[in-house]
Amino acid sequence: MLDIRDLQDLPILVYDEGLIEADDALSPFAWTEVFLKAINQKPNQIIWHIWPMANTVILGMLDRQLPYLNLAKQVLRRRGYYPVVRNIGGLAVVADEGILNFSLIIPDQLSEPISITNAYLMMVDLIRAAFSDYYHPIEYMEIEKSYCPGNFDLSIAGRKFAGIAQRRIKKGIVVSIYLSVCGDQAARGQLIKAFYEAGKHGEVTKVNYPQIDPECMATLSELLETPFTVAEVLARLHLTLRQLGFSLTEKRPDQALVANFDAVHERMQLEVARKESE
């Protein structure tokens, strides 16, 4: 099985979007599409896409099946959060200034194929390495009563602080993670709990939406008893990747990538407008 260290001969191009405001919430998902296509065309690289967001709730495709979705969205908006549907992962997660979102876009054109599990474990390895100096075991397993529970939830002492999702196009793999770094994680949990309560409105649903217990989630700052900022965690990740042997280069999208982004972004906006009118 490949380890993240087995990719160290590939240079990492770093694209940092900075804090994305809620009214531009489609932007990181459009860039994901563009970067996946770029990796298929030029597989001799890794792209590290950094995309923290302000006051957004990122909905999964399954959330669109809530019987009272519009009512649930109103709950979010009343609390100052903007809902956006993503094309990766299954259920709702919070993105705000205390959450770090980033993705690794990896070519699946190496000496051996990268399995779905293998790709998840590469992200697990990176996060473990970044916080190895704290000697707190980071486990991956489903935290059932968290929001967006999955087999590769990251937790310390049974409390979840991160979730991982994956998407593939041809020979490109994107592995995305949200890290709850600081802020009020209990309030985030209460927000998503209220979202599902409004969206179900007491009805039995085909989708098994989580019965959220906000206490089963926490921030890295709480769990490691260190007042981290998102910028400090990002600096740790930069350092960790270099210590693992990677060469990192900060990049801005060139003209071709921007043109591709504009086309994908416009298509996504039209899709959202169509779905909103249905």
Accessible surface in RSA format (square Angstrom, percent):
REM  Atomic radii and reference values for relative SASA: ProtOr
REM  Chains: A
REM  Algorithm: Lee & Richards
REM  Probe-radius: 1.40
REM  Slices: 20
REM RES _ NUM      All-atoms   Total-Side   Main-Chain    Non-polar    All polar
REM                ABS   REL    ABS   REL    ABS   REL    ABS   REL    ABS   REL
RES MET A   1   155.59  80.6  84.84  56.2  70.75 168.5  76.08  64.7  79.51 105.3
RES LEU A   2    18.80  10.5  14.12  10.1   4.68  11.8  14.67  10.3   4.13  11.1
RES ASP A   3    43.92  30.8  41.94  41.7   1.98   4.7  25.35  59.7  18.57  18.5
RES ILE A   4     5.99   3.4   5.99   4.5   0.00   0.0   5.99   4.3   0.00   0.0
RES ARG A   5   107.86  45.3 104.22  53.1   3.64   8.7  45.91  62.7  61.95  37.5
RES ASP A   6    82.38  57.7  51.48  51.2  30.90  73.1  14.24  33.5  68.14  68.0
RES LEU A   7     3.17   1.8   1.28   0.9   1.89   4.7   3.17   2.2   0.00   0.0
RES GLN A   8    74.74  41.8  65.99  48.2   8.75  20.8  11.28  24.0  63.47  48.1
RES ASP A   9   136.41  95.6 107.30 106.8  29.12  68.8  36.88  86.8  99.53  99.3
RES LEU A  10    23.55  13.1  23.19  16.6   0.36   0.9  23.45  16.5   0.10   0.3
RES PRO A  11    55.49  40.4  53.35  48.6   2.14   7.8  55.05  45.5   0.44   2.7
RES ILE A  12     1.85   1.1   1.83   1.4   0.02   0.1   1.83   1.3   0.02   0.1
RES LEU A  13    33.50  18.7  33.50  24.0   0.00   0.0  33.50  23.5   0.00   0.0
RES VAL A  14     0.62   0.4   0.38   0.3   0.23   0.6   0.38   0.3   0.23   0.6
RES TYR A  15    13.91   6.5  13.88   7.9   0.03   0.1   5.55   4.2   8.35  10.3
RES ASP A  16    48.73  34.1  40.10  39.9   8.63  20.4  14.61  34.4  34.12  34.0
RES GLU A  17    51.66  29.7  20.10  15.2  31.55  75.1  18.74  36.3  32.91  26.9
RES GLY A  18    32.15  39.6   0.00   N/A  32.15  39.6  31.91  87.6   0.24   0.5
RES LEU A  19    76.79  42.8  47.66  34.1  29.13  73.2  47.66  33.5  29.13  78.4
RES ILE A  20     9.18   5.2   5.32   4.0   3.86   9.3   9.18   6.6   0.00   0.0
RES GLU A  21   100.32  57.6  98.01  74.2   2.31   5.5  46.69  90.3  53.63  43.8
RES ALA A  22    23.41  21.5  21.62  33.4   1.79   4.1  21.62  30.4   1.79   4.7
RES ASP A  23   133.05  93.2  94.44  94.0  38.61  91.3  46.36 109.1  86.69  86.5
RES ASP A  24    61.45  43.0  59.19  58.9   2.26   5.3  20.06  47.2  41.39  41.3
RES ALA A  25     3.11   2.9   0.66   1.0   2.46   5.6   0.66   0.9   2.46   6.5
RES LEU A  26    25.47  14.2  24.58  17.6   0.90   2.3  24.58  17.3   0.90   2.4
RES SER A  27     4.38   3.7   4.38   5.8   0.00   0.0   0.08   0.2   4.30   6.0
RES PRO A  28     0.48   0.3   0.29   0.3   0.18   0.7   0.33   0.3   0.15   0.9
RES PHE A  29     5.42   2.7   5.42   3.4   0.00   0.0   5.42   3.3   0.00   0.0
RES ALA A  30     0.00   0.0   0.00   0.0   0.00   0.0   0.00   0.0   0.00   0.0
RES TRP A  31    23.50   9.4  23.50  11.4   0.00   0.0  13.25   7.1  10.25  16.6
RES THR A  32     7.77   5.5   7.77   7.9   0.00   0.0   2.96   4.0   4.81   7.3
RES GLU A  33    10.84   6.2  10.84   8.2   0.00   0.0   0.28   0.5  10.56   8.6
RES VAL A  34     1.81   1.2   0.23   0.2   1.58   3.8   0.42   0.4   1.38   3.8
RES PHE A  35     1.95   1.0   1.95   1.2   0.00   0.0   1.95   1.2   0.00   0.0
RES LEU A  36     0.00   0.0   0.00   0.0   0.00   0.0   0.00   0.0   0.00   0.0
RES LYS A  37    86.37  42.1  84.32  51.7   2.05   4.9  56.77  51.1  29.60  31.5
RES ALA A  38    14.81  13.6  11.61  17.9   3.20   7.3  14.36  20.2   0.46   1.2
RES ILE A  39     0.00   0.0   0.00   0.0   0.00   0.0   0.00   0.0   0.00   0.0
RES ASN A  40    35.25  24.3  18.14  17.5  17.11  41.2  14.13  34.0  21.13  20.4
RES GLN A  41   139.89  78.2 108.76  79.5  31.13  74.1  42.48  90.4  97.41  73.9
RES LYS A  42   138.54  67.6 136.30  83.6   2.24   5.3  80.74  72.7  57.80  61.6
RES PRO A  43    44.99  32.8  41.38  37.7   3.61  13.1  41.54  34.3   3.45  21.4
RES ASN A  44   103.82  71.6  97.92  94.6   5.90  14.2  36.06  86.8  67.76  65.5
RES GLN A  45    18.28  10.2  18.28  13.4   0.00   0.0   5.32  11.3  12.96   9.8
RES ILE A  46     4.58   2.6   4.58   3.4   0.00   0.0   4.58   3.3   0.00   0.0
RES ILE A  47     3.00   1.7   3.00   2.2   0.00   0.0   3.00   2.2   0.00   0.0
RES TRP A  48     0.07   0.0   0.07   0.0   0.00   0.0   0.07   0.0   0.00   0.0
RES HIS A  49     0.29   0.2   0.29   0.2   0.00   0.0   0.29   0.3   0.00   0.0
RES ILE A  50     0.31   0.2   0.31   0.2   0.00   0.0   0.31   0.2   0.00   0.0
RES TRP A  51    15.13   6.1  15.13   7.3   0.00   0.0  15.13   8.1   0.00   0.0
RES PRO A  52    15.35  11.2  15.35  14.0   0.00   0.0  15.35  12.7   0.00   0.0
RES MET A  53     0.12   0.1   0.00   0.0   0.12   0.3   0.00   0.0   0.12   0.2
RES ALA A  54     9.47   8.7   9.45  14.6   0.02   0.0   9.45  13.3   0.02   0.1
RES ASN A  55    63.57  43.8  63.29  61.2   0.28   0.7  11.22  27.0  52.35  50.6
RES THR A  56     0.00   0.0   0.00   0.0   0.00   0.0   0.00   0.0   0.00   0.0
RES VAL A  57     0.00   0.0   0.00   0.0   0.00   0.0   0.00   0.0   0.00   0.0
RES ILE A  58     2.65   1.5   2.65   2.0   0.00   0.0   2.65   1.9   0.00   0.0
RES LEU A  59     0.08   0.0   0.08   0.1   0.00   0.0   0.08   0.1   0.00   0.0
RES GLY A  60     0.00   0.0   0.00   N/A   0.00   0.0   0.00   0.0   0.00   0.0
RES MET A  61    89.85  46.5  85.05  56.3   4.80  11.4  81.62  69.4   8.22  10.9
RES LEU A  62    70.23  39.1  70.23  50.2   0.00   0.0  70.23  49.3   0.00   0.0
RES ASP A  63     0.01   0.0   0.01   0.0   0.00   0.0   0.01   0.0   0.00   0.0
RES ARG A  64    87.15  36.6  67.13  34.2  20.02  47.7   8.22  11.2  78.92  47.8
RES GLN A  65   106.80  59.7  82.42  60.2  24.38  58.1  38.15  81.2  68.65  52.1
RES LEU A  66     7.95   4.4   0.00   0.0   7.95  20.0   0.00   0.0   7.95  21.4
RES PRO A  67    58.71  42.8  20.40  18.6  38.31 139.3  31.93  26.4  26.78 166.4
RES TYR A  68    82.10  38.3  76.65  43.6   5.45  14.2  52.03  39.1  30.07  37.1
RES LEU A  69    27.42  15.3  24.98  17.9   2.44   6.1  24.98  17.5   2.44   6.6
RES ASN A  70   104.40  72.0 101.31  97.9   3.09   7.4  26.43  63.6  77.97  75.4
RES LEU A  71    64.75  36.1  62.29  44.6   2.46   6.2  62.77  44.1   1.99   5.3
RES ALA A  72     0.00   0.0   0.00   0.0   0.00   0.0   0.00   0.0   0.00   0.0
RES LYS A  73    19.83   9.7  19.83  12.2   0.00   0.0   3.74   3.4  16.08  17.1
RES GLN A  74    83.16  46.5  82.07  60.0   1.10   2.6  22.85  48.6  60.31  45.7
RES VAL A  75    13.57   8.9  13.42  12.1   0.15   0.4  13.44  11.7   0.13   0.3
RES LEU A  76     0.00   0.0   0.00   0.0   0.00   0.0   0.00   0.0   0.00   0.0
RES ARG A  77   118.13  49.6 100.03  51.0  18.11  43.1  52.85  72.2  65.28  39.6
RES ARG A  78   170.59  71.6 131.04  66.8  39.55  94.2  75.54 103.2  95.05  57.6
RES ARG A  79   128.35  53.9 102.82  52.4  25.53  60.8  43.24  59.1  85.11  51.6
RES GLY A  80    46.75  57.7   0.00   N/A  46.75  57.7  35.40  97.1  11.35  25.4
RES TYR A  81    37.89  17.7  34.41  19.6   3.48   9.1  15.95  12.0  21.94  27.0
RES TYR A  82    91.26  42.6  89.31  50.8   1.95   5.1  47.26  35.5  44.01  54.2
RES PRO A  83     8.86   6.5   0.17   0.2   8.68  31.6   0.34   0.3   8.51  52.9
RES VAL A  84     9.53   6.3   4.44   4.0   5.09  12.3   9.53   8.3   0.00   0.0
RES VAL A  85    42.06  27.7  28.02  25.4  14.05  33.8  28.02  24.3  14.05  38.1
RES ARG A  86    14.73   6.2  12.57   6.4   2.15   5.1   6.40   8.7   8.33   5.0
RES ASN A  87    46.21  31.9  33.65  32.5  12.56  30.2  26.81  64.5  19.40  18.8
RES ILE A  88    12.04   6.9   7.42   5.5   4.63  11.2  12.04   8.7   0.00   0.0
RES GLY A  89    30.71  37.9   0.00   N/A  30.71  37.9  16.36  44.9  14.35  32.1
RES GLY A  90    25.83  31.9   0.00   N/A  25.83  31.9  18.61  51.1   7.22  16.2
RES LEU A  91    17.27   9.6  17.26  12.3   0.01   0.0  17.26  12.1   0.01   0.0
RES ALA A  92     0.00   0.0   0.00   0.0   0.00   0.0   0.00   0.0   0.00   0.0
RES VAL A  93     9.38   6.2   9.38   8.5   0.00   0.0   9.38   8.1   0.00   0.0
RES VAL A  94     0.20   0.1   0.00   0.0   0.20   0.5   0.00   0.0   0.20   0.5
RES ALA A  95     0.16   0.1   0.16   0.2   0.00   0.0   0.16   0.2   0.00   0.0
RES ASP A  96    13.75   9.6  13.75  13.7   0.00   0.0   7.00  16.5   6.75   6.7
RES GLU A  97   117.14  67.3  99.17  75.0  17.96  42.8  30.45  58.9  86.69  70.8
RES GLY A  98     7.41   9.1   0.00   N/A   7.41   9.1   3.87  10.6   3.54   7.9
RES ILE A  99     0.30   0.2   0.10   0.1   0.20   0.5   0.10   0.1   0.20   0.5
RES LEU A 100     0.02   0.0   0.02   0.0   0.00   0.0   0.02   0.0   0.00   0.0
RES ASN A 101     2.16   1.5   2.16   2.1   0.00   0.0   0.04   0.1   2.12   2.0
RES PHE A 102     0.00   0.0   0.00   0.0   0.00   0.0   0.00   0.0   0.00   0.0
RES SER A 103     0.05   0.0   0.05   0.1   0.00   0.0   0.00   0.0   0.05   0.1
RES LEU A 104     5.81   3.2   5.81   4.2   0.00   0.0   5.81   4.1   0.00   0.0
RES ILE A 105     0.00   0.0   0.00   0.0   0.00   0.0   0.00   0.0   0.00   0.0
RES ILE A 106     2.88   1.6   2.88   2.1   0.00   0.0   2.88   2.1   0.00   0.0
RES PRO A 107     0.12   0.1   0.12   0.1   0.00   0.0   0.12   0.1   0.00   0.0
RES ASP A 108    18.12  12.7  14.45  14.4   3.68   8.7   0.69   1.6  17.43  17.4
RES GLN A 109    81.52  45.6  46.91  34.3  34.61  82.4  23.91  50.9  57.62  43.7
RES LEU A 110    57.21  31.9  30.17  21.6  27.03  68.0  36.55  25.7  20.66  55.6
RES SER A 111   113.84  96.2  64.09  85.5  49.75 114.6  59.47 126.6  54.37  76.2
RES GLU A 112    73.25  42.1  71.83  54.3   1.42   3.4  21.43  41.5  51.81  42.3
RES PRO A 113   112.52  82.0  98.29  89.6  14.22  51.7 102.62  84.7   9.90  61.5
RES ILE A 114     2.02   1.1   0.00   0.0   2.02   4.9   0.00   0.0   2.01   5.5
RES SER A 115    57.89  48.9  46.89  62.6  11.00  25.3  52.82 112.5   5.07   7.1
RES ILE A 116   106.34  60.5 103.21  76.9   3.13   7.5 103.21  74.3   3.13   8.5
RES THR A 117    63.52  45.2  62.64  63.5   0.88   2.1  29.96  40.2  33.56  50.7
RES ASN A 118     4.87   3.4   4.87   4.7   0.00   0.0   0.51   1.2   4.36   4.2
RES ALA A 119     0.19   0.2   0.00   0.0   0.19   0.4   0.00   0.0   0.19   0.5
RES TYR A 120    38.01  17.7  38.01  21.6   0.00   0.0  10.67   8.0  27.33  33.7
RES LEU A 121    30.39  16.9  30.39  21.7   0.00   0.0  30.39  21.3   0.00   0.0
RES MET A 122     1.45   0.7   1.25   0.8   0.20   0.5   1.26   1.1   0.19   0.2
RES MET A 123     0.86   0.4   0.57   0.4   0.29   0.7   0.57   0.5   0.29   0.4
RES VAL A 124     0.12   0.1   0.12   0.1   0.00   0.0   0.12   0.1   0.00   0.0
RES ASP A 125    36.11  25.3  31.91  31.8   4.20   9.9   5.62  13.2  30.49  30.4
RES LEU A 126     0.00   0.0   0.00   0.0   0.00   0.0   0.00   0.0   0.00   0.0
RES ILE A 127     0.00   0.0   0.00   0.0   0.00   0.0   0.00   0.0   0.00   0.0
RES ARG A 128    94.52  39.7  89.68  45.7   4.84  11.5  35.97  49.2  58.55  35.5
RES ALA A 129    27.84  25.6  10.97  16.9  16.86  38.4  17.38  24.5  10.45  27.7
RES ALA A 130     3.90   3.6   0.00   0.0   3.90   8.9   0.21   0.3   3.69   9.8
RES PHE A 131     3.78   1.9   0.73   0.5   3.05   7.9   0.84   0.5   2.95   8.4
RES SER A 132    71.13  60.1  56.34  75.2  14.78  34.1  40.41  86.1  30.71  43.0
RES ASP A 133    79.21  55.5  60.21  59.9  19.00  44.9  41.53  97.7  37.68  37.6
RES TYR A 134    51.50  24.0  40.48  23.0  11.02  28.7  30.48  22.9  21.02  25.9
RES TYR A 135   196.42  91.7 162.82  92.6  33.60  87.4 129.74  97.5  66.67  82.2
RES HIS A 136    80.93  44.2  70.43  49.0  10.50  26.9  48.23  49.7  32.70  38.0
RES PRO A 137   105.86  77.2  92.09  83.9  13.77  50.1 103.73  85.6   2.13  13.3
RES ILE A 138    11.19   6.4   4.45   3.3   6.74  16.2   4.45   3.2   6.74  18.3
RES GLU A 139    76.50  43.9  75.68  57.3   0.83   2.0  20.19  39.1  56.31  46.0
RES TYR A 140    85.66  40.0  70.29  40.0  15.37  40.0  34.89  26.2  50.77  62.6
RES MET A 141    81.83  42.4  77.36  51.2   4.47  10.7  48.11  40.9  33.72  44.7
RES GLU A 142    83.45  47.9  61.81  46.8  21.64  51.5  16.08  31.1  67.37  55.0
RES ILE A 143    16.60   9.4  14.95  11.1   1.64   4.0  16.60  12.0   0.00   0.0
RES GLU A 144   128.51  73.8 122.32  92.5   6.19  14.7  36.72  71.0  91.79  74.9
RES LYS A 145   113.38  55.3 111.73  68.6   1.65   3.9  53.95  48.6  59.43  63.3
RES SER A 146     0.00   0.0   0.00   0.0   0.00   0.0   0.00   0.0   0.00   0.0
RES TYR A 147     0.00   0.0   0.00   0.0   0.00   0.0   0.00   0.0   0.00   0.0
RES CYS A 148    24.73  18.7  20.65  23.0   4.08   9.6   0.03   0.1  24.70  26.6
RES PRO A 149    33.06  24.1  12.69  11.6  20.37  74.0  12.69  10.5  20.37 126.6
RES GLY A 150    25.86  31.9   0.00   N/A  25.86  31.9  25.86  71.0   0.00   0.0
RES ASN A 151   105.67  72.9  95.89  92.7   9.78  23.6  17.12  41.2  88.56  85.6
RES PHE A 152    27.33  13.7  24.54  15.2   2.79   7.2  25.36  15.4   1.97   5.6
RES ASP A 153     2.86   2.0   2.66   2.6   0.20   0.5   0.00   0.0   2.86   2.8
RES LEU A 154     0.00   0.0   0.00   0.0   0.00   0.0   0.00   0.0   0.00   0.0
RES SER A 155     0.00   0.0   0.00   0.0   0.00   0.0   0.00   0.0   0.00   0.0
RES ILE A 156     5.39   3.1   5.39   4.0   0.00   0.0   5.39   3.9   0.00   0.0
RES ALA A 157    91.74  84.4  50.15  77.4  41.59  94.6  69.13  97.4  22.61  59.9
RES GLY A 158    34.76  42.9   0.00   N/A  34.76  42.9  21.24  58.3  13.51  30.3
RES ARG A 159    77.13  32.4  77.13  39.3   0.00   0.0  31.71  43.3  45.42  27.5
RES LYS A 160     0.05   0.0   0.00   0.0   0.05   0.1   0.00   0.0   0.05   0.1
RES PHE A 161     0.03   0.0   0.00   0.0   0.03   0.1   0.03   0.0   0.00   0.0
RES ALA A 162     0.00   0.0   0.00   0.0   0.00   0.0   0.00   0.0   0.00   0.0
RES GLY A 163     6.56   8.1   0.00   N/A   6.56   8.1   4.88  13.4   1.68   3.8
RES ILE A 164    24.59  14.0   0.00   0.0  24.59  59.3   1.12   0.8  23.47  63.7
RES ALA A 165    19.45  17.9  16.84  26.0   2.61   5.9  18.84  26.5   0.61   1.6
RES GLN A 166    28.08  15.7   6.15   4.5  21.93  52.2   6.15  13.1  21.93  16.6
RES ARG A 167    61.80  25.9  55.98  28.5   5.83  13.9  16.93  23.1  44.87  27.2
RES ARG A 168    81.88  34.4  55.77  28.4  26.11  62.2  38.96  53.3  42.92  26.0
RES ILE A 169    43.69  24.9  39.83  29.7   3.85   9.3  43.69  31.5   0.00   0.0
RES LYS A 170   185.74  90.6 140.52  86.2  45.22 107.7  98.45  88.6  87.29  93.0
RES LYS A 171   109.87  53.6 109.87  67.4   0.00   0.0  60.10  54.1  49.77  53.0
RES GLY A 172     0.03   0.0   0.00   N/A   0.03   0.0   0.00   0.0   0.03   0.1
RES ILE A 173     1.18   0.7   1.18   0.9   0.00   0.0   1.18   0.9   0.00   0.0
RES VAL A 174     0.00   0.0   0.00   0.0   0.00   0.0   0.00   0.0   0.00   0.0
RES VAL A 175     1.11   0.7   1.11   1.0   0.00   0.0   1.11   1.0   0.00   0.0
RES SER A 176     9.76   8.3   8.91  11.9   0.85   2.0   6.86  14.6   2.91   4.1
RES ILE A 177     4.08   2.3   0.00   0.0   4.08   9.8   3.11   2.2   0.97   2.6
RES TYR A 178    14.60   6.8  13.28   7.6   1.31   3.4  13.28  10.0   1.31   1.6
RES LEU A 179     0.00   0.0   0.00   0.0   0.00   0.0   0.00   0.0   0.00   0.0
RES SER A 180     0.04   0.0   0.04   0.1   0.00   0.0   0.03   0.1   0.02   0.0
RES VAL A 181     0.00   0.0   0.00   0.0   0.00   0.0   0.00   0.0   0.00   0.0
RES CYS A 182    34.57  26.1  34.46  38.4   0.11   0.3  13.86  35.1  20.71  22.3
RES GLY A 183    53.64  66.1   0.00   N/A  53.64  66.1  32.83  90.1  20.81  46.6
RES ASP A 184    90.40  63.3  75.90  75.5  14.50  34.3  36.51  85.9  53.89  53.7
RES GLN A 185     2.66   1.5   0.85   0.6   1.80   4.3   0.85   1.8   1.80   1.4
RES ALA A 186    43.21  39.7  39.42  60.8   3.79   8.6  39.74  56.0   3.47   9.2
RES ALA A 187    51.47  47.3  40.73  62.9  10.74  24.4  46.10  64.9   5.37  14.2
RES ARG A 188    10.49   4.4   8.73   4.4   1.76   4.2   5.50   7.5   4.99   3.0
RES GLY A 189     0.14   0.2   0.00   N/A   0.14   0.2   0.14   0.4   0.00   0.0
RES GLN A 190    89.57  50.1  87.94  64.3   1.63   3.9  27.59  58.7  61.98  47.0
RES LEU A 191     6.87   3.8   6.87   4.9   0.00   0.0   6.87   4.8   0.00   0.0
RES ILE A 192     0.00   0.0   0.00   0.0   0.00   0.0   0.00   0.0   0.00   0.0
RES LYS A 193    70.09  34.2  68.43  42.0   1.66   3.9  36.29  32.7  33.80  36.0
RES ALA A 194    15.98  14.7  13.41  20.7   2.57   5.9  14.16  19.9   1.82   4.8
RES PHE A 195     0.00   0.0   0.00   0.0   0.00   0.0   0.00   0.0   0.00   0.0
RES TYR A 196     4.05   1.9   4.05   2.3   0.00   0.0   4.05   3.0   0.00   0.0
RES GLU A 197   100.51  57.7  89.91  68.0  10.59  25.2  44.89  86.8  55.62  45.4
RES ALA A 198    15.65  14.4   8.56  13.2   7.09  16.1  15.15  21.3   0.51   1.3
RES GLY A 199     0.00   0.0   0.00   N/A   0.00   0.0   0.00   0.0   0.00   0.0
RES LYS A 200    34.99  17.1  34.99  21.5   0.00   0.0  18.20  16.4  16.80  17.9
RES HIS A 201   112.73  61.6  92.11  64.0  20.62  52.8  60.08  61.9  52.65  61.3
RES GLY A 202    81.11 100.0   0.00   N/A  81.11 100.0  43.11 118.3  37.99  85.1
RES GLU A 203    81.33  46.7  68.61  51.9  12.71  30.3  30.66  59.3  50.67  41.4
RES VAL A 204   151.50  99.7 121.02 109.6  30.48  73.5 126.35 109.8  25.15  68.2
RES THR A 205    33.73  24.0  11.46  11.6  22.27  53.1  10.53  14.1  23.20  35.1
RES LYS A 206   211.99 103.4 168.54 103.4  43.45 103.5 120.07 108.1  91.92  97.9
RES VAL A 207    23.06  15.2  16.67  15.1   6.39  15.4  21.57  18.7   1.49   4.0
RES ASN A 208   141.14  97.3 118.20 114.2  22.94  55.2  38.18  91.9 102.96  99.5
RES TYR A 209     4.94   2.3   0.45   0.3   4.48  11.7   0.34   0.3   4.59   5.7
RES PRO A 210    12.12   8.8   0.35   0.3  11.77  42.8   8.91   7.4   3.21  20.0
RES GLN A 211   120.24  67.2 110.99  81.1   9.24  22.0  56.01 119.2  64.23  48.7
RES ILE A 212     6.89   3.9   0.39   0.3   6.50  15.7   0.42   0.3   6.47  17.6
RES ASP A 213    57.07  40.0  54.79  54.5   2.28   5.4  14.33  33.7  42.74  42.6
RES PRO A 214    12.29   9.0  11.59  10.6   0.69   2.5  11.62   9.6   0.67   4.1
RES GLU A 215   113.36  65.1 105.94  80.1   7.43  17.7  51.55  99.7  61.82  50.5
RES CYS A 216    21.54  16.3  16.70  18.6   4.85  11.4  21.47  54.4   0.08   0.1
RES MET A 217     2.49   1.3   0.31   0.2   2.17   5.2   0.31   0.3   2.17   2.9
RES ALA A 218     0.16   0.1   0.00   0.0   0.16   0.4   0.09   0.1   0.07   0.2
RES THR A 219     1.35   1.0   1.35   1.4   0.00   0.0   0.00   0.0   1.35   2.0
RES LEU A 220     0.00   0.0   0.00   0.0   0.00   0.0   0.00   0.0   0.00   0.0
RES SER A 221    19.71  16.7  14.97  20.0   4.75  10.9  15.27  32.5   4.45   6.2
RES GLU A 222    86.47  49.6  64.25  48.6  22.22  52.9  44.57  86.2  41.89  34.2
RES LEU A 223    22.54  12.6   9.91   7.1  12.63  31.8  13.66   9.6   8.88  23.9
RES LEU A 224     8.13   4.5   1.19   0.9   6.94  17.4   1.54   1.1   6.59  17.7
RES GLU A 225   159.23  91.4 124.69  94.3  34.54  82.2  47.47  91.8 111.76  91.2
RES THR A 226    35.08  24.9  32.82  33.3   2.25   5.4  27.54  37.0   7.54  11.4
RES PRO A 227   119.98  87.4 102.60  93.5  17.38  63.2 109.09  90.1  10.89  67.7
RES PHE A 228    12.64   6.3   8.17   5.1   4.47  11.6   8.21   5.0   4.43  12.7
RES THR A 229    65.09  46.3  64.80  65.7   0.28   0.7  62.52  84.0   2.57   3.9
RES VAL A 230    23.52  15.5  20.98  19.0   2.54   6.1  20.98  18.2   2.54   6.9
RES ALA A 231    72.55  66.7  60.89  94.0  11.66  26.5  65.49  92.2   7.06  18.7
RES GLU A 232    89.28  51.3  83.99  63.5   5.29  12.6  39.25  75.9  50.03  40.8
RES VAL A 233     0.00   0.0   0.00   0.0   0.00   0.0   0.00   0.0   0.00   0.0
RES LEU A 234    24.33  13.5  24.33  17.4   0.00   0.0  24.33  17.1   0.00   0.0
RES ALA A 235    60.23  55.4  50.02  77.2  10.21  23.2  55.49  78.1   4.74  12.6
RES ARG A 236    56.94  23.9  53.68  27.4   3.26   7.8  21.06  28.8  35.88  21.7
RES LEU A 237     0.00   0.0   0.00   0.0   0.00   0.0   0.00   0.0   0.00   0.0
RES HIS A 238    29.91  16.3  29.91  20.8   0.00   0.0  26.52  27.3   3.39   3.9
RES LEU A 239   100.40  55.9  98.82  70.7   1.58   4.0 100.15  70.3   0.25   0.7
RES THR A 240     9.28   6.6   9.28   9.4   0.00   0.0   3.00   4.0   6.28   9.5
RES LEU A 241     0.88   0.5   0.88   0.6   0.00   0.0   0.88   0.6   0.00   0.0
RES ARG A 242   123.29  51.8 108.10  55.1  15.19  36.2  43.17  59.0  80.12  48.6
RES GLN A 243   133.49  74.6  94.49  69.1  39.00  92.8  41.56  88.5  91.93  69.7
RES LEU A 244    22.15  12.3  14.82  10.6   7.33  18.4  19.19  13.5   2.96   8.0
RES GLY A 245    44.35  54.7   0.00   N/A  44.35  54.7  24.57  67.4  19.77  44.3
RES PHE A 246     9.74   4.9   1.03   0.6   8.71  22.7   1.43   0.9   8.30  23.8
RES SER A 247    70.83  59.9  62.25  83.1   8.58  19.8  42.53  90.6  28.30  39.6
RES LEU A 248    22.98  12.8   1.67   1.2  21.30  53.6   1.80   1.3  21.17  57.0
RES THR A 249    64.02  45.5  60.55  61.4   3.47   8.3  42.29  56.8  21.73  32.9
RES GLU A 250   110.83  63.6  89.54  67.7  21.29  50.7  60.90 117.8  49.93  40.8
RES LYS A 251    83.17  40.6  75.49  46.3   7.68  18.3  22.04  19.8  61.13  65.1
RES ARG A 252   172.41  72.4 157.71  80.4  14.70  35.0  81.72 111.7  90.69  55.0
RES PRO A 253    31.59  23.0  16.05  14.6  15.54  56.5  16.05  13.2  15.54  96.6
RES ASP A 254    84.14  58.9  74.29  73.9   9.85  23.3  43.52 102.4  40.62  40.5
RES GLN A 255   161.93  90.5 150.44 109.9  11.49  27.4  57.28 121.9 104.65  79.4
RES ALA A 256    68.42  62.9  55.96  86.4  12.46  28.3  64.37  90.7   4.05  10.7
RES LEU A 257    22.93  12.8  22.93  16.4   0.00   0.0  22.93  16.1   0.00   0.0
RES VAL A 258    61.76  40.6  61.76  55.9   0.00   0.0  61.76  53.7   0.00   0.0
RES ALA A 259    59.19  54.4  47.23  72.9  11.96  27.2  52.81  74.4   6.38  16.9
RES ASN A 260    68.01  46.9  65.05  62.9   2.96   7.1   8.42  20.3  59.58  57.6
RES PHE A 261    28.52  14.3  28.52  17.7   0.00   0.0  28.52  17.3   0.00   0.0
RES ASP A 262    78.79  55.2  72.49  72.2   6.30  14.9  29.49  69.4  49.30  49.2
RES ALA A 263    63.76  58.6  50.27  77.6  13.48  30.7  56.72  79.9   7.04  18.7
RES VAL A 264     6.66   4.4   5.95   5.4   0.71   1.7   6.66   5.8   0.00   0.0
RES HIS A 265    28.71  15.7  28.71  20.0   0.00   0.0  15.46  15.9  13.25  15.4
RES GLU A 266   104.46  60.0 103.86  78.6   0.60   1.4  27.75  53.7  76.70  62.6
RES ARG A 267   102.55  43.1 100.64  51.3   1.91   4.5  58.97  80.6  43.58  26.4
RES MET A 268    14.83   7.7  14.15   9.4   0.69   1.6  13.05  11.1   1.78   2.4
RES GLN A 269    89.85  50.2  83.65  61.1   6.19  14.7  22.40  47.7  67.45  51.2
RES LEU A 270   116.80  65.0 111.91  80.1   4.89  12.3 112.60  79.1   4.20  11.3
RES GLU A 271    63.83  36.6  62.75  47.5   1.08   2.6  18.52  35.8  45.31  37.0
RES VAL A 272    54.02  35.5  52.86  47.9   1.17   2.8  53.98  46.9   0.05   0.1
RES ALA A 273    59.56  54.8  47.56  73.4  11.99  27.3  54.45  76.7   5.11  13.5
RES ARG A 274   128.95  54.1 122.42  62.4   6.53  15.6  69.45  94.9  59.51  36.1
RES LYS A 275    69.91  34.1  56.75  34.8  13.17  31.3  30.38  27.3  39.53  42.1
RES GLU A 276    99.00  56.8  69.31  52.4  29.69  70.7  36.60  70.8  62.40  50.9
RES SER A 277    94.83  80.1  55.03  73.4  39.79  91.7  49.86 106.2  44.97  63.0
RES GLU A 278   143.59  82.4  75.30  57.0  68.29 162.6  73.85 142.8  69.74  56.9
END  Absolute sums over single chains surface
CHAIN  1 A    12556.1      10178.7       2377.4       6710.4       5845.8
END  Absolute sums over all chains
TOTAL         12556.1      10178.7       2377.4       6710.4       5845.8
